[in-house]
Amino acid sequence: MPLQPHMKLISVDDHLIEPPGVWQDRLPVADREAGPRIVETEEGQQVWSYQGKLYPTLGLNAVAGKPREEFGNDPTRYDEMPLGAYDPVARLKDMDVAGVHAEMCFPTFPRFAGTMFLEGEDRGLALRCVQAYNDFLIDEWCAAAPDRYIPMTILPMWDPELSRIEFERTVAKGARAVTFPENPEPLGLPTFHTDHWDPIMAVANETETPICLHFGTSSIRPPHASDAPFAVSVALMGCNSMFTVVDLIFSQLFHKFPKLKVAMSEGSIGWMPYMIRRMEDTWERHRFYTHVNLDVHPVDLFAQHIYGCFIEDEAGLKLRHDIGVNNIMWESDYPHSDSRWPDDRKLLEEAMADIPDDEVHRIVELNARELFHFGADAG
Amino acid sequence: MPLQPHMKLISVDDHLIEPPGVWQDRLPVADREAGPRIVETEEGQQVWSYQGKLYPTLGLNAVAGKPREEFGNDPTRYDEMPLGAYDPVARLKDMDVAGVHAEMCFPTFPRFAGTMFLEGEDRGLALRCVQAYNDFLIDEWCAAAPDRYIPMTILPMWDPELSRIEFERTVAKGARAVTFPENPEPLGLPTFHTDHWDPIMAVANETETPICLHFGTSSIRPPHASDAPFAVSVALMGCNSMFTVVDLIFSQLFHKFPKLKVAMSEGSIGWMPYMIRRMEDTWERHRFYTHVNLDVHPVDLFAQHIYGCFIEDEAGLKLRHDIGVNNIMWESDYPHSDSRWPDDRKLLEEAMADIPDDEVHRIVELNARELFHFGADAG
């Protein structure tokens, strides 16, 4: 039994639904009307209001435990969601049921990379909202069980210098990761090929705080027929992570910031052996005229800087040595529809039945502990 | 030695450069001025002229045998290209040098899927140009060695009924495949999710003539930073084939046309095990609300209808059983920059050293013979 009882599952991609008080409990009184607050619609839905606009993304895809036949409609009220979606203590019980020890949660209303706060005219309010989310995340959500929640924060990314300050502030109070868009350009921001993000990357590099890029956070979807069934879009989402990995590997980022680590979130791993070889082949054959680094092989950059994770991925596990056993982590995706909850541990045990114990331990627990400096001494 | 001397290499993705006479030798006299003809520019380049416009795509990427340090500039004159790029008899010698028995060539000036002839006002001329290319391909190029060239034709795709007629005409005179865009929508044409292409698909289905979808023929490139080095675009091109496979698998095409076979050209195979499982998982979890076929599993549709090919692809060969050994073919890509010419057979032999003989034979020769009904009795 390669997945042994003493090995603790650490999931590196989960999602929390913000409870109503995240901003209302923390913003100055003068900000509370314009800041994020829950509004009841005439149709009986609960939606977020922010700077005068309504956002009906309350329970985005929080369907864990529902029968598959009922997928397709997001919950529109807190009382339609599992309590564990928005309550960190109830979440621990759901984690226990599924055999999951620790989780790292992405935000929902702020969007997975915090890009919601690029919207709205009032940048001062937006900054206070970013700070309030981060304080909630560290002081309330993760504080409910510091050994079971990895704190990942967001940045005021309209301003790299403000981002640097907020990044340093949150790392000082315990943040172990930061979420960032997989490609900033479709959001109207400079690309990873500019120096624009250097203040942020420098903090990540110096404090060894990984940057987590969740698929879909660029706001774009892989191209497909506009009248294709929604299943096409679902199946292709991992391609976004491919676009990002290739963009990063052929950028100057890892040459400028040699300790920078990037985790691809929900992008899966089964395509990595193919893409690593494809990048290597591209580099071997085309490096002389394409203005890329001529000294370091893509395969070595990947090994040093890129991490992937999976829910289920037979191909990726079979070819784990071509990815790097140290570069693979596991994720639950609770409470979204791709989560296997409450069968997480059982299915993972079956999926890893043929993998040596030490490799299983690295993948389910030790890689995440080391990458996120998360209780390594508790391993 | 799994790749044994009696196994003949059949490449299913190569490229020919049209010699100057393809259209001038075949079009009626009145068409010759407006039809495709070679023009010398003041800068000493040879370019195609068609319906009053100049197209500087003469020798697109025809660099086989050049040192890699010289990649990046396409040849601009016939005399800068290897003779085998545009002469079918000289090509045979190049194939012999590399140990390649047979090839299937995509067109260059008409673009890989014949979409050039969507341009221009004169549709009558365009149709005669399509017919002239197909006649050249069958009567001149492939006729130079009918047992070594698989005839693949193009269609007048602005009109599905004209396409049906031309498809039937060319199949009757020996065509064994047709090239088509991987996604017609970015070209301003209806998608694979409509009934628009049924006349073409019906011919493919009834005559068991595979449709070949070369990556890039949709005219789009996978999304990446606009200021990324060109290497990013090169490395990501296989994603186009992923988009297409997922679009097709979740379409109604294979349910309407159960004998339809689709070959993905130059898209490689290493991503297929991942994407097959991803489609299967998407179908298992999300089929109830996404308007896809509820009865047939994606993994079974793939096995019945989709073929891939590779130049070098370690991941794909390792996981060949998860793709289907009967669904994998080999390609040379001569004379483009990804071709290994003249080392094709030598490198393939090394890459397949650990694969059983019978599987090697299927992959390098027998699958192509069966799929394209190409001299199966000569095997």
Interface residues (C-beta under 8 A of the other chain):
Chain A: R68 E69 F71 G72 N183 E185 P186 T191 F192 H193 T194 S218 I220 P222 P223 H224 A225 S226 D227 A228 P229 F230 A231 V232 V234 A235 L236 G238 C239 M242 F243 V246 D247 F250 S251 S268 G270 W271 P273 Y274 M275 R277 R278 M279 D281 T282 W283 E284 R285 H286 R287 F288 Y289 T290 H291 V292 E312 D313 E314 A315 G316 K318 L319 D322 S337 D338
Chain B: R68 E69 F71 G72 N183 E185 P186 T191 F192 H193 T194 S218 I220 P222 P223 H224 A225 S226 D227 A228 P229 F230 A231 V232 V234 A235 L236 G238 C239 M242 F243 V246 D247 F250 S251 S268 G270 W271 P273 Y274 M275 R277 R278 M279 D281 T282 W283 E284 R285 H286 R287 F288 Y289 T290 H291 V292 E312 D313 E314 A315 G316 K318 L319 D322 S337 D338
